[in-house]
Amino acid sequence: METKPEGPAWDALRAALARMQSLLDADAVHLVDLGKAYAALASAMLAAAESSGQTSARFRAVVRALDLRTPRSAIEAFAGESE
């Protein structure tokens, strides 16, 4: 589905992408900061999709997987992995 990338949710997505790019352009990258930027980007992608009237189970799954409050066991069960 195509949509016009306009409005506050899309602006937030652009800002989240710019933040990640700025981290990657640095001389050194703190992986926790990169992870937080990735989580913000995923959340912004979901919000942009929803602002366009779309739902996305996959985007929601990514956001949930990146949420540190989601139990590791739930992520592993979803991904079909275990140690």
C-alpha beads as a LAMMPS data file, in Angstrom:
LAMMPS data file: protein, C-alpha beads

83 atoms
82 bonds

1 atom types
1 bond types

-500.0 500.0 xlo xhi
-500.0 500.0 ylo yhi
-500.0 500.0 zlo zhi

Masses

1 110.0

Atoms # bond

1 1 1 0.000 0.000 0.000
2 1 1 1.311 3.398 -0.924
3 1 1 0.533 6.534 1.002
4 1 1 1.665 10.122 1.106
5 1 1 4.370 10.565 3.741
6 1 1 2.846 13.684 5.245
7 1 1 1.939 14.754 8.758
8 1 1 3.375 14.641 12.262
9 1 1 3.878 10.865 12.345
10 1 1 5.934 11.003 9.167
11 1 1 7.917 13.946 10.514
12 1 1 8.665 11.868 13.612
13 1 1 9.775 8.977 11.396
14 1 1 12.149 11.268 9.507
15 1 1 13.539 12.582 12.803
16 1 1 14.067 9.048 14.153
17 1 1 15.846 8.060 10.941
18 1 1 18.034 11.187 11.106
19 1 1 18.927 10.358 14.725
20 1 1 20.018 6.861 13.762
21 1 1 22.019 8.209 10.835
22 1 1 23.792 10.727 13.064
23 1 1 24.775 7.958 15.451
24 1 1 26.153 5.887 12.585
25 1 1 28.110 8.836 11.220
26 1 1 30.011 9.300 14.498
27 1 1 33.567 8.095 15.064
28 1 1 32.322 5.652 17.706
29 1 1 28.878 4.180 18.314
30 1 1 27.502 3.281 21.731
31 1 1 25.443 0.158 21.075
32 1 1 22.858 0.960 23.754
33 1 1 22.237 4.344 22.127
34 1 1 21.998 2.647 18.737
35 1 1 19.484 0.162 20.154
36 1 1 17.382 2.966 21.595
37 1 1 17.477 4.779 18.252
38 1 1 16.416 1.573 16.491
39 1 1 13.504 1.135 18.896
40 1 1 12.440 4.752 18.321
41 1 1 12.646 4.218 14.551
42 1 1 10.480 1.098 14.780
43 1 1 7.903 2.921 16.914
44 1 1 7.867 5.815 14.455
45 1 1 7.378 3.404 11.531
46 1 1 4.382 1.869 13.292
47 1 1 2.915 5.294 14.054
48 1 1 3.397 6.403 10.447
49 1 1 1.642 3.289 9.155
50 1 1 -1.218 3.753 11.607
51 1 1 -1.537 7.442 10.731
52 1 1 -2.108 6.319 7.157
53 1 1 -4.992 4.132 8.255
54 1 1 -3.027 0.895 8.051
55 1 1 -2.348 -1.720 10.666
56 1 1 0.841 -3.720 10.762
57 1 1 1.212 -6.779 12.918
58 1 1 4.835 -7.015 11.830
59 1 1 5.682 -3.454 12.857
60 1 1 3.880 -4.036 16.175
61 1 1 5.908 -7.228 16.675
62 1 1 9.165 -5.368 16.056
63 1 1 8.195 -2.612 18.484
64 1 1 7.270 -5.193 21.108
65 1 1 10.473 -7.161 20.563
66 1 1 12.565 -4.023 21.027
67 1 1 10.691 -3.003 24.179
68 1 1 12.942 -3.927 27.099
69 1 1 9.861 -4.744 29.190
70 1 1 8.986 -7.639 26.854
71 1 1 10.254 -10.853 28.450
72 1 1 13.100 -12.498 26.588
73 1 1 11.199 -15.794 26.724
74 1 1 8.295 -14.224 24.803
75 1 1 10.644 -12.965 22.110
76 1 1 12.389 -16.331 21.831
77 1 1 9.057 -18.155 21.659
78 1 1 7.870 -15.850 18.882
79 1 1 11.136 -16.179 16.966
80 1 1 11.228 -19.937 17.434
81 1 1 14.543 -19.797 19.270
82 1 1 15.742 -21.089 22.590
83 1 1 19.085 -21.548 24.254

Bonds

1 1 1 2
2 1 2 3
3 1 3 4
4 1 4 5
5 1 5 6
6 1 6 7
7 1 7 8
8 1 8 9
9 1 9 10
10 1 10 11
11 1 11 12
12 1 12 13
13 1 13 14
14 1 14 15
15 1 15 16
16 1 16 17
17 1 17 18
18 1 18 19
19 1 19 20
20 1 20 21
21 1 21 22
22 1 22 23
23 1 23 24
24 1 24 25
25 1 25 26
26 1 26 27
27 1 27 28
28 1 28 29
29 1 29 30
30 1 30 31
31 1 31 32
32 1 32 33
33 1 33 34
34 1 34 35
35 1 35 36
36 1 36 37
37 1 37 38
38 1 38 39
39 1 39 40
40 1 40 41
41 1 41 42
42 1 42 43
43 1 43 44
44 1 44 45
45 1 45 46
46 1 46 47
47 1 47 48
48 1 48 49
49 1 49 50
50 1 50 51
51 1 51 52
52 1 52 53
53 1 53 54
54 1 54 55
55 1 55 56
56 1 56 57
57 1 57 58
58 1 58 59
59 1 59 60
60 1 60 61
61 1 61 62
62 1 62 63
63 1 63 64
64 1 64 65
65 1 65 66
66 1 66 67
67 1 67 68
68 1 68 69
69 1 69 70
70 1 70 71
71 1 71 72
72 1 72 73
73 1 73 74
74 1 74 75
75 1 75 76
76 1 76 77
77 1 77 78
78 1 78 79
79 1 79 80
80 1 80 81
81 1 81 82
82 1 82 83
